[in-house]
Each structure stands twice: as C-alpha cells, then as structure tokens.
C-alpha cells in the first residue's frame, strides 16, 4: 500500500495511507526508541535512572534508553536499507546504558517490542542486559542532560511499588518492566 508523507516536524511525520474502500488512514510516525533492563539477578535488583523530564516538569524514574535514530532522515535511510532494526536498537541500548547509567554492556537480548497503537507508530525496543559491568569511565552525559541523571539499583519489590505508585511515569515501559519483574519472581 502506498503512503504519502504530508507533514514533517522535527520528531514526527504525518502520513496518509489510502485504503481500498477510498478512506484515508492517517498515522503519526517517529523513529523508534530503546530501553534497557539492567539487573543483578542474584541480588534481585534492577537499575533505574532518576532524571528531570521537561515534559513532566518533574523528576521521573526510568530505564536507561533513548532514540535509536537521531533524526527522521536517519530513520528513513535505515527503513530503505536491508539492515535489521534489532541490530541498530541493540547497539543504541549499549550506547545509552554507557552514557546515562555508566554501565558497559557486552550482551543484550530483546525482551519486548512495545508498539504504541494504530494511529501512532512509535516502537520501543526493550532489551535485557545479559552481560554487563560498570563502565570504567562512568557516565558520559550529553549536553541536554545537564540536570544530571541519578543511577541506582533498586530491589525488585521496591521497583514494583514505584511502578504501582506512579513514580515511574513512562507508563508503557513501566508495564513492560512490571511484566519482567513478575517473570523473575514467578
């Protein structure tokens, strides 16, 4: 099915997709994101960052992560290539863990691809770090992370309570993490 991009912003592009019955389906699309679960399964703890989020005007607990591609153009080039999105997302998960959390990840496995919905295409790839250690250089925060990102390991039960109490406000990822926690304690 053909699509027509009829508006492009910095983060989103708006697409019209003609349907066989003549209707036009509209979709907002943005480049995918990535999050990474970094856990000490022996101690039953998971790493969360605490960072100030401008869209919330508040501090939030999160899994380390970011954008897989830094622009729509970069995302479109990838879409036109034969490269695997999972490989690009896994590489970005490792990069974001080093930058935001000061964690060097050697191996990750895809835990879940979270799709937003029918009219907004914004996938989040959630990986689990399976082989990691503290990065020798610590965090390497970007210019836009000037307020800092606090990093701490939290007990599974504490993270579950944080999710259920709304202290982790990225709710789509909170649900994915809650499911992961339940699998660890089953």
C-alpha positions as CSV (number, residue, x, y, z in Angstrom):
1,X,0.0,0.0,0.0
2,X,1.4,3.4,-0.9
3,X,1.8,6.2,1.7
4,X,2.2,9.9,1.4
5,X,4.1,12.0,3.9
6,X,2.1,15.2,4.1
7,X,3.8,16.9,7.1
8,X,7.1,16.6,8.8
9,X,8.3,18.0,12.1
10,X,11.5,17.5,14.0
11,X,10.3,14.3,15.7
12,X,7.1,13.2,13.9
13,X,6.0,12.8,10.3
14,X,2.3,12.6,9.4
15,X,1.4,10.0,6.8
16,X,-1.8,9.4,4.7
17,X,-2.4,5.8,3.6
18,X,-5.2,5.3,1.1
19,X,-7.5,2.3,2.0
20,X,-9.1,0.0,-0.7
21,X,-12.6,1.4,0.2
22,X,-11.4,5.0,-0.5
23,X,-10.9,6.2,3.1
24,X,-7.6,7.8,4.0
25,X,-5.9,6.4,7.1
26,X,-3.6,8.9,8.9
27,X,-0.6,7.9,11.0
28,X,1.9,9.9,13.0
29,X,5.3,8.2,12.9
30,X,8.5,8.8,14.8
31,X,11.8,7.0,14.9
32,X,11.8,4.1,17.4
33,X,13.3,4.3,20.9
34,X,15.2,1.8,23.1
35,X,15.2,1.0,26.8
36,X,17.4,-1.5,28.6
37,X,16.8,-3.6,31.7
38,X,20.0,-3.9,33.7
39,X,19.5,-6.3,36.6
40,X,21.6,-8.0,39.3
41,X,19.5,-11.2,39.4
42,X,21.5,-12.6,42.3
43,X,20.7,-9.6,44.5
44,X,17.3,-9.3,42.9
45,X,17.8,-5.6,42.0
46,X,17.2,-3.6,38.8
47,X,18.9,-0.4,37.7
48,X,16.7,2.7,37.3
49,X,17.7,6.3,36.5
50,X,16.1,9.3,38.1
51,X,16.1,12.2,35.7
52,X,14.3,15.5,35.3
53,X,11.9,15.4,32.4
54,X,10.8,18.6,30.8
55,X,7.5,17.2,29.5
56,X,6.6,16.3,33.1
57,X,8.2,19.3,34.7
58,X,9.2,16.8,37.3
59,X,11.7,14.0,38.2
60,X,11.0,10.5,36.9
61,X,12.3,7.0,37.4
62,X,13.2,5.3,34.1
63,X,15.1,2.5,32.4
64,X,18.1,3.9,30.6
65,X,17.5,4.5,27.0
66,X,16.9,6.9,24.2
67,X,16.3,7.2,20.5
68,X,17.5,4.6,18.1
69,X,18.0,7.2,15.4
70,X,18.6,10.9,16.0
71,X,16.5,12.2,13.1
72,X,13.7,11.2,10.8
73,X,16.1,11.3,7.9
74,X,18.4,8.8,9.6
75,X,15.4,6.6,10.4
76,X,14.2,6.8,6.8
77,X,17.6,5.8,5.4
78,X,17.5,2.8,7.7
79,X,14.0,1.9,6.6
80,X,15.2,1.9,3.0
81,X,18.2,-0.3,3.8
82,X,18.2,-4.0,4.4
83,X,19.7,-3.5,7.8
84,X,18.0,-5.2,10.8
85,X,16.3,-2.7,13.2
86,X,17.0,-5.0,16.1
87,X,20.8,-4.7,15.5
88,X,20.6,-0.9,15.4
89,X,18.4,-0.9,18.5
90,X,20.7,-3.3,20.4
91,X,23.7,-1.1,19.6
92,X,21.9,2.0,20.8
93,X,20.8,0.2,24.0
94,X,24.5,-0.4,24.8
95,X,25.4,3.2,23.9
96,X,22.6,4.7,26.1
97,X,23.5,2.4,29.1
98,X,27.1,3.7,28.9
99,X,26.1,7.4,28.6
100,X,23.2,7.5,31.0
101,X,24.0,4.9,33.6
102,X,27.8,4.4,33.3
103,X,27.2,0.7,32.5
104,X,29.2,-1.2,29.9
105,X,27.0,-3.9,28.3
106,X,28.6,-6.7,26.4
107,X,25.5,-8.7,25.5
108,X,21.8,-7.9,25.3
109,X,18.7,-9.8,24.3
110,X,15.5,-8.4,23.0
111,X,12.9,-8.7,25.8
112,X,9.9,-6.9,24.2
113,X,9.0,-4.7,21.3
114,X,6.3,-2.3,22.5
115,X,4.1,-0.8,19.8
116,X,2.1,2.3,20.6
117,X,-1.0,1.8,18.5
118,X,-2.7,2.0,15.1
119,X,-2.6,5.8,14.6
120,X,0.8,6.5,16.2
121,X,3.8,4.5,15.0
122,X,6.4,4.7,17.8
123,X,8.0,1.4,18.7
124,X,10.1,1.0,21.8
125,X,12.6,-1.9,21.9
126,X,13.2,-3.1,25.4
127,X,16.4,-5.2,25.9
128,X,17.7,-7.1,28.8
129,X,21.4,-6.8,29.5
130,X,22.8,-10.3,30.0
131,X,26.5,-9.5,30.5
132,X,27.4,-6.1,32.0
133,X,29.7,-4.3,34.4
134,X,30.3,-0.7,35.5
135,X,31.9,1.4,32.7
136,X,35.5,2.3,33.5
137,X,34.7,6.0,32.7
138,X,31.4,6.2,34.5
139,X,28.5,8.2,33.0
140,X,29.0,10.3,29.9
141,X,26.0,12.6,29.9
142,X,25.0,14.7,26.9
143,X,24.7,18.4,26.9
144,X,20.9,18.2,27.2
145,X,21.2,16.1,30.4
146,X,22.8,18.9,32.4
147,X,20.5,18.5,35.4
148,X,22.1,15.1,35.8
149,X,20.8,11.5,35.9
150,X,21.0,9.7,39.2
151,X,21.6,5.9,38.9
152,X,20.7,3.4,41.5
153,X,19.9,-0.3,41.9
154,X,16.5,-1.0,43.5
155,X,15.1,-4.2,44.9
156,X,12.5,-5.8,42.7
157,X,9.8,-5.3,45.2
158,X,10.7,-1.6,45.6
159,X,10.5,-1.2,41.8
160,X,7.2,-2.9,41.6
161,X,5.9,-0.5,44.3
162,X,7.3,2.5,42.4
163,X,5.5,1.4,39.3
164,X,2.2,0.9,41.0
165,X,2.5,4.2,42.9
166,X,3.0,6.1,39.7
167,X,6.6,7.1,40.4
168,X,7.7,5.7,37.1
169,X,5.7,7.8,34.7
170,X,6.7,6.4,31.4
171,X,3.7,4.0,31.7
172,X,4.2,1.9,28.6
173,X,7.7,1.0,29.8
174,X,6.5,0.6,33.4
175,X,4.1,-2.1,32.3
176,X,6.8,-3.9,30.4
177,X,9.1,-3.7,33.4
178,X,6.3,-4.9,35.7
179,X,5.8,-8.0,33.5
180,X,9.6,-8.6,33.5
181,X,9.7,-8.4,37.3
182,X,6.8,-10.8,37.6
183,X,8.7,-13.3,35.5
184,X,11.7,-13.0,37.7
185,X,9.7,-13.7,40.9
186,X,7.5,-16.5,39.5
